[in-house]
Amino acid sequence: MAFLLDLANIFGGLLLGIPLLRRLPNVGGGLERFSDRVSRWSWLIGIVALIAGGFFFIVHLIDGHIWHFEVVALVVGALLTWEKFTGRRILDAPGPAEPAGRALAVAVFGVIAIIVGIEGLFTPN
């Protein structure tokens, strides 16, 4: 279950952070193509993040210590499933312009989620 949490953070972070990650030389194009293929399943990745993050949030809340892994997963899950829940888009298609405002904040959080997911792979649970 912890592996699902980390994968949901990594893949969700890739989907959320693509406006910034596509600017990386020699890597951005491949990540953008990957994101285009996976983007239709973003709501499913969000549901997995919500379930895994919620499970570990409850377990660690009972133990008395909450980790950042599950908090990030809950936010990633909420952002990725926002359109399914509310009918409004939060993840706009990336345009040629630099991301700004809400798109920049979501993209920066996506990069943070990738880092947290990779950290979770190497952290014993």
Buried (B, 14 or more C-beta within 10 A) or exposed (E): EBEBBBBBBBBBBBBBBBBBBBBEEEEBEEBBEBBEEBBEEBBBBBBBBBBBBBBBBEEBEEEEEBBEBBBBBBBBBBBBBBBEEEEEEBBEEBEEEEBEEEBEEBBBBBBBBBBBBBBBEEEEE
